[in-house]
Amino acid sequence: MITTAVKRKNCRGTQGGKTYAQRVKNVRGAFMVTNPDAIAGKNIVLVDDVYTSGATLDSLATVLRQAGANNVYAVTFARAV
């Protein structure tokens, strides 16, 4: 398991209480791949506690695919309704 291949470039506050559009904007460009060799050609599984809008997972998946990940999957433990 690799937990240091991606880092958040900046902290823009929590996603709680934001609309979907605000959540997407809040995490757009917020992540960067710090270890491309750990990502390229790999299948990646992202683990999140609660799936709300999917904005964070989508933003992470985008930078991972841009870094050459074969597939990016997400596993969550709960879904907000």
N, C-alpha and C positions, 0 to 999 in steps of 0.2 A: 504494500500500500504506500502510495506517495501522497503526502499531505502538504508539500511545499512547492509544488510546481506552478501554482497560481497564487497571486496575491491581490488584495484590494488596493488600488492606487490611492484611493481617498475615501474617507468616511463621510457619507452624506446623510447620516441619521438613519433611523429605523424605517422600515417599510410600513409599520403599523399605522392605521388611521388614514392611509393614503388611498386615493382612487387608483384604478388600474393604470390610467395614463400617467399619473404622478409616480407610480412605482416603476414603470418602464423608464421614464425620464431619470429617476433617481439612480438607477443602476446602469444606465447607458454609458459605456466607456469606463466603468468603475473597476474593471478587473484587467490584469495583465498576466501573461504567462512568463514565469521567471526561469523555467527550466524546459525549454522546447524539446530537448532530447528525451525527456521523460514523457512527453505527450505524443510526438510524431509516431504515426503508425500504430497507436494503441487504441484499445477500446476502453473508454473511461466511464466509470459509474460515479455519479454525483449523489451524495446522501444529504437530505435536508429533513429537518424535523416536521415542518408543516408546509404543505403546498397551499398557497393562497392564490396568487395571480399567476405564478410561474415566471414572473419577470426576472428574478434573480437567477433561476436555473437557466432561463433562455439566454441571459447575458453571459453567464459562464460558459454555456455550451457553444455560443458563438465564438468566443476567443479560443476555446479548445479546438474547435473545427478549423479555425484560421491557423492554428499552430500545427495542424496536420493530424489531428486525432481521426481514427477511422470511423468510430461511432461514439456517441455520447448518450448515455442512459441516465435516468434519474430515478431514485428511490426515495419515497417520502413515507413518513410514519402516520401522518394525519392530513386531512384536507379541511380547510376552513370553508364554511358555507355561509 
